């Protein structure tokens, strides 16, 4: 895994103050954590192009893997961040095509460049299986091409600043260039308040964008015109899967998935450095580790963290799975103080405000893993592909009932439910909690009921789901002088009406929540400690196959992720796995009332909010008072605001 950055000066630009090797080195140094092993720059002052690379050596540790790298034809120069897992297969194809290539080393970067010479850029990327972000200068065409992997595992920002086109793996690289002058994007703040993240293509800065997954962007001839074209589409994969469904039996589906996952895992275990895996003890990470261990001659290194609070602690489950599989397991229990010590690092770690609080344990487990390995596989994306989130079923059941009722009746029911305060509702329900299953003994039933009541008037199942996963329901009213932009959650699907309501929610998460929250969270946390994270479930062949499977193979007899569970049960007893789903989080709600109270109060001070001018202080102060009193649990809403405020303070 690596970091890339660079610039292209427009035809009317003055090369003097904004070009040169020193500028490139400064951009690279800003993302040195992504690649501490090596650094390189390439500059063509006449063409106005500069590339910088920071290397984390994974494949081919020799100088033959140094970047920026030129193709054998000398036509292409590349800086590249990622891994092409089938690069050995591509090498064999290329050798057969041209009768043997005089390879300089065995890096996947060199393989990509040979493919570009032989097949062209788009065809080579279509053949590649992997995760990547790259910048490619075509000397012959005088054009710059940026590319990002199919599902958005690797980040890539870009944008014009004056007459200079900037790009890089993280925003801090762009900010290190003297041409960077971007102001804060208020519309992006409104998106943050709804989602807890800023979704692509937007960023927190005006004029700076995230390249969408599965796309190639080309800047032609130093002109300001950009062309962005997809080479792969998640929505197209969904449509193709529905049009060409898997027709085998349930057992055949299990066998086919196991074979495909086994191959994906095997390819992602190739590395010239120590490799391991995150293990929570849940279905997804346990499946990945089980398939790793099945193909390893020695114990796989696995890592988990534990917390003192039982409701957040998965370490015991992970330990049991590790013992059964015989992995070389490392676990570490972290205190609340350990977790809270991460908070001051978050603004610089994520570059733009990012408010998924599981960023904290993700960083901690990455830090522990990096003490032993350089690459770690994870179980991310299993929920999105195999129907694992409980919110899918909750939303589906709610919509099936709501859609049968007139809107007027639903509006009246919402009013009735919210006429009592959450505190009163908690008091009324408390005597009956003992009769409920343990997984339903929620911390705050009153908040859940009020949240549910706000969804009762939703006109469609997508609107209901959007409301369910939203934090602030009217962000534009909270963020002064902002207009909330359209996103996948608000823009509908078009042409995918044949999806069931649950499938539509899964598809939404595949193109929004997964790349913009989960994958962003893991990339920044892991790369902060120079750890490469790999995601076998996001091998695009697995994604395409998952969408070919009938929905009843994913949700079967009320069991979520059925087909994936059946693969796992071949390796791990179901007694170690079958238990209520846990989240990967920390008790932010309690901390805000305790050790984080003074920090939060400083950031949420009414006079400060008015002076800075980004938020209407009234609702924030009301939520803060209600949270401190214990009447309401506003942890998610407040964390959104706090992460922006902390980021703003660090600017």
ChimeraX attribute file (.defattr): number of C-alpha atoms within 10 A of each C-alpha:
attribute: neighborCount
match mode: 1-to-1
recipient: residues
	/A:1	26
	/A:2	31
	/A:3	33
	/A:4	33
	/A:5	32
	/A:6	29
	/A:7	29
	/A:8	29
	/A:9	26
	/A:10	21
	/A:11	15
	/A:12	12
	/A:13	15
	/A:14	13
	/A:15	19
	/A:16	8
	/A:17	10
	/A:18	20
	/A:19	24
	/A:20	18
	/A:21	16
	/A:22	11
	/A:23	19
	/A:24	25
	/A:25	23
	/A:26	18
	/A:27	30
	/A:28	30
	/A:29	21
	/A:30	19
	/A:31	25
	/A:32	25
	/A:33	20
	/A:34	29
	/A:35	25
	/A:36	17
	/A:37	15
	/A:38	16
	/A:39	21
	/A:40	19
	/A:41	21
	/A:42	21
	/A:43	18
	/A:44	13
	/A:45	15
	/A:46	8
	/A:47	17
	/A:48	20
	/A:49	24
	/A:50	23
	/A:51	29
	/A:52	30
	/A:53	33
	/A:54	32
	/A:55	27
	/A:56	25
	/A:57	23
	/A:58	22
	/A:59	18
	/A:60	17
	/A:61	18
	/A:62	11
	/A:63	11
	/A:64	15
	/A:65	21
	/A:66	20
	/A:67	24
	/A:68	24
	/A:69	22
	/A:70	19
	/A:71	18
	/A:72	15
	/A:73	11
	/A:74	13
	/A:75	16
	/A:76	20
	/A:77	20
	/A:78	27
	/A:79	29
	/A:80	29
	/A:81	27
	/A:82	24
	/A:83	26
	/A:84	22
	/A:85	22
	/A:86	17
	/A:87	22
	/A:88	15
	/A:89	13
	/A:90	21
	/A:91	21
	/A:92	12
	/A:93	14
	/A:94	18
	/A:95	15
	/A:96	11
	/A:97	11
	/A:98	9
	/A:99	8
	/A:100	12
	/A:101	14
	/A:102	7
	/A:103	14
	/A:104	11
	/A:105	16
	/A:106	17
	/A:107	22
	/A:108	22
	/A:109	29
	/A:110	24
	/A:111	21
	/A:112	23
	/A:113	25
	/A:114	24
	/A:115	23
	/A:116	19
	/A:117	16
	/A:118	15
	/A:119	14
	/A:120	13
	/A:121	17
	/A:122	16
	/A:123	13
	/A:124	18
	/A:125	24
	/A:126	12
	/A:127	15
	/A:128	20
	/A:129	21
	/A:130	25
	/A:131	24
	/A:132	25
	/A:133	27
	/A:134	25
	/A:135	28
	/A:136	22
	/A:137	23
	/A:138	15
	/A:139	14
	/A:140	9
	/A:141	11
	/A:142	14
	/A:143	18
	/A:144	23
	/A:145	19
	/A:146	24
	/A:147	28
	/A:148	28
	/A:149	27
	/A:150	25
	/A:151	26
	/A:152	25
	/A:153	26
	/A:154	25
	/A:155	29
	/A:156	28
	/A:157	24
	/A:158	25
	/A:159	22
	/A:160	21
	/A:161	19
	/A:162	14
	/A:163	19
	/A:164	27
	/A:165	23
	/A:166	24
	/A:167	28
	/A:168	30
	/A:169	25
	/A:170	25
	/A:171	28
	/A:172	20
	/A:173	28
	/A:174	28
	/A:175	18
	/A:176	18
	/A:177	21
	/A:178	15
	/A:179	19
	/A:180	19
	/A:181	15
	/A:182	16
	/A:183	11
	/A:184	15
	/A:185	16
	/A:186	21
	/A:187	23
	/A:188	23
	/A:189	32
	/A:190	27
	/A:191	28
	/A:192	28
	/A:193	29
	/A:194	23
	/A:195	28
	/A:196	29
	/A:197	27
	/A:198	25
	/A:199	23
	/A:200	19
	/A:201	15
	/A:202	21
	/A:203	25
	/A:204	25
	/A:205	19
	/A:206	17
	/A:207	16
	/A:208	24
	/A:209	20
	/A:210	23
	/A:211	25
	/A:212	27
	/A:213	27
	/A:214	19
	/A:215	21
	/A:216	24
	/A:217	19
	/A:218	19
	/A:219	20
	/A:220	15
	/A:221	15
	/A:222	22
	/A:223	15
	/A:224	16
	/A:225	9
	/A:226	14
	/A:227	11
	/A:228	15
	/A:229	14
	/A:230	15
	/A:231	17
	/A:232	18
	/A:233	15
	/A:234	20
	/A:235	16
	/A:236	12
	/A:237	19
	/A:238	22
	/A:239	19
	/A:240	15
	/A:241	19
	/A:242	18
	/A:243	12
	/A:244	11
	/A:245	14
	/A:246	17
	/A:247	11
	/A:248	12
	/A:249	10
	/A:250	17
	/A:251	13
	/A:252	12
	/A:253	22
	/A:254	20
	/A:255	15
	/A:256	15
	/A:257	20
	/A:258	20
	/A:259	13
	/A:260	17
	/A:261	23
	/A:262	20
	/A:263	17
	/A:264	25
	/A:265	23
	/A:266	17
	/A:267	19
	/A:268	23
	/A:269	22
	/A:270	16
	/A:271	17
	/A:272	13
	/A:273	13
	/A:274	15
	/A:275	24
	/A:276	26
	/A:277	28
	/A:278	27
	/A:279	32
	/A:280	27
	/A:281	22
	/A:282	20
	/A:283	26
	/A:284	24
	/A:285	20
	/A:286	27
	/A:287	28
	/A:288	27
	/A:289	29
	/A:290	27
	/A:291	22
	/A:292	25
	/A:293	18
	/A:294	16
	/A:295	15
	/A:296	12
	/A:297	8
	/A:298	11
	/A:299	16
	/A:300	22
	/A:301	24
	/A:302	25
	/A:303	27
	/A:304	27
	/A:305	23
	/A:306	20
	/A:307	19
	/A:308	11
	/A:309	11
	/A:310	9
	/A:311	13
	/A:312	15
	/A:313	20
	/A:314	20
	/A:315	20
	/A:316	15
	/A:317	17
	/A:318	27
	/A:319	21
	/A:320	14
	/A:321	24
	/A:322	26
	/A:323	11
	/A:324	13
	/A:325	20
	/A:326	15
	/A:327	22
	/A:328	14
	/A:329	20
	/A:330	18
	/A:331	18
	/A:332	14
	/A:333	13
	/A:334	15
	/A:335	13
	/A:336	15
	/A:337	9
	/A:338	13
	/A:339	15
	/A:340	16
	/A:341	12
	/A:342	15
	/A:343	16
	/A:344	12
	/A:345	15
	/A:346	23
	/A:347	20
	/A:348	17
	/A:349	22
	/A:350	21
	/A:351	18
	/A:352	23
	/A:353	27
	/A:354	28
	/A:355	26
	/A:356	18
	/A:357	21
	/A:358	17
	/A:359	25
	/A:360	22
	/A:361	22
	/A:362	21
	/A:363	24
	/A:364	21
	/A:365	21
	/A:366	29
	/A:367	18
	/A:368	17
	/A:369	26
	/A:370	22
	/A:371	10
	/A:372	15
	/A:373	18
	/A:374	24
	/A:375	26
	/A:376	24
	/A:377	23
	/A:378	23
	/A:379	23
	/A:380	21
	/A:381	22
	/A:382	24
	/A:383	20
	/A:384	24
	/A:385	24
	/A:386	25
	/A:387	24
	/A:388	22
	/A:389	15
	/A:390	12
	/A:391	15
	/A:392	21
	/A:393	18
	/A:394	13
	/A:395	22
	/A:396	18
	/A:397	12
	/A:398	17
	/A:399	22
	/A:400	12
	/A:401	9
	/A:402	21
	/A:403	16
	/A:404	8
	/A:405	13
	/A:406	10
	/A:407	15
	/A:408	10
	/A:409	13
	/A:410	18
	/A:411	16
	/A:412	13
	/A:413	14
	/A:414	20
	/A:415	15
	/A:416	11
	/A:417	17
	/A:418	18
	/A:419	11
	/A:420	13
	/A:421	15
	/A:422	22
	/A:423	15
	/A:424	12
	/A:425	19
	/A:426	21
	/A:427	12
	/A:428	13
	/A:429	13
	/A:430	12
	/A:431	9
	/A:432	10
	/A:433	15
	/A:434	11
	/A:435	9
	/A:436	10
	/A:437	8
	/A:438	10
	/A:439	10
	/A:440	12
	/A:441	14
	/A:442	13
	/A:443	10
	/A:444	18
	/A:445	20
	/A:446	25
	/A:447	21
	/A:448	14
	/A:449	17
	/A:450	19
	/A:451	16
	/A:452	18
	/A:453	19
	/A:454	18
	/A:455	22
	/A:456	23
	/A:457	21
	/A:458	19
	/A:459	13
	/A:460	13
	/A:461	21
	/A:462	22
	/A:463	15
	/A:464	22
	/A:465	25
	/A:466	22
	/A:467	21
	/A:468	18
	/A:469	15
	/A:470	20
	/A:471	22
	/A:472	21
	/A:473	17
	/A:474	13
	/A:475	22
	/A:476	21
	/A:477	16
	/A:478	20
	/A:479	22
	/A:480	16
	/A:481	13
	/A:482	19
	/A:483	16
	/A:484	19
	/A:485	13
	/A:486	10
	/A:487	14
	/A:488	16
	/A:489	21
	/A:490	11
	/A:491	10
	/A:492	15
	/A:493	15
	/A:494	6
	/A:495	9
	/A:496	15
	/A:497	11
	/A:498	11
	/A:499	17
	/A:500	13
	/A:501	20
	/A:502	22
	/A:503	19
	/A:504	21
	/A:505	23
	/A:506	22
	/A:507	23
	/A:508	22
	/A:509	20
	/A:510	21
	/A:511	22
	/A:512	21
	/A:513	22
	/A:514	22
	/A:515	22
	/A:516	25
	/A:517	20
	/A:518	18
	/A:519	21
	/A:520	21
	/A:521	24
	/A:522	22
	/A:523	23
	/A:524	24
	/A:525	25
	/A:526	27
	/A:527	25
	/A:528	22
	/A:529	21
	/A:530	25
	/A:531	27
	/A:532	26
	/A:533	24
	/A:534	26
	/A:535	22
	/A:536	25
	/A:537	24
	/A:538	23
	/A:539	23
	/A:540	21
	/A:541	14
	/A:542	18
	/A:543	23
	/A:544	19
	/A:545	20
	/A:546	27
	/A:547	24
	/A:548	20
	/A:549	22
	/A:550	17
	/A:551	19
	/A:552	15
	/A:553	22
	/A:554	21
	/A:555	18
	/A:556	12
	/A:557	9
	/A:558	10
	/A:559	14
	/A:560	21
	/A:561	24
	/A:562	22
	/A:563	25
	/A:564	23
	/A:565	22
	/A:566	20
	/A:567	23
	/A:568	23
	/A:569	17
	/A:570	12
	/A:571	18
	/A:572	20
	/A:573	12
	/A:574	14
	/A:575	8
	/A:576	17
	/A:577	20
	/A:578	11
	/A:579	12
	/A:580	11
	/A:581	13
	/A:582	13
	/A:583	11
	/A:584	16
	/A:585	17
	/A:586	21
	/A:587	14
	/A:588	18
	/A:589	19
	/A:590	16
	/A:591	15
	/A:592	21
	/A:593	17
	/A:594	11
	/A:595	13
	/A:596	15
	/A:597	13
	/A:598	12
	/A:599	12
	/A:600	21
	/A:601	14
	/A:602	13
	/A:603	18
	/A:604	19
	/A:605	13
	/A:606	16
	/A:607	10
	/A:608	13
	/A:609	19
	/A:610	13
	/A:611	9
	/A:612	10
	/A:613	13
	/A:614	18
	/A:615	24
	/A:616	15
	/A:617	18
	/A:618	13
	/A:619	12
	/A:620	20
	/A:621	17
	/A:622	10
	/A:623	18
	/A:624	23
	/A:625	14
	/A:626	14
	/A:627	19
	/A:628	17
	/A:629	11
	/A:630	16
	/A:631	18
	/A:632	19
	/A:633	22
	/A:634	21
	/A:635	20
	/A:636	21
	/A:637	21
	/A:638	24
	/A:639	21
	/A:640	24
	/A:641	23
	/A:642	21
	/A:643	24
	/A:644	23
	/A:645	21
	/A:646	20
	/A:647	20
	/A:648	15
	/A:649	10
	/A:650	13
	/A:651	8
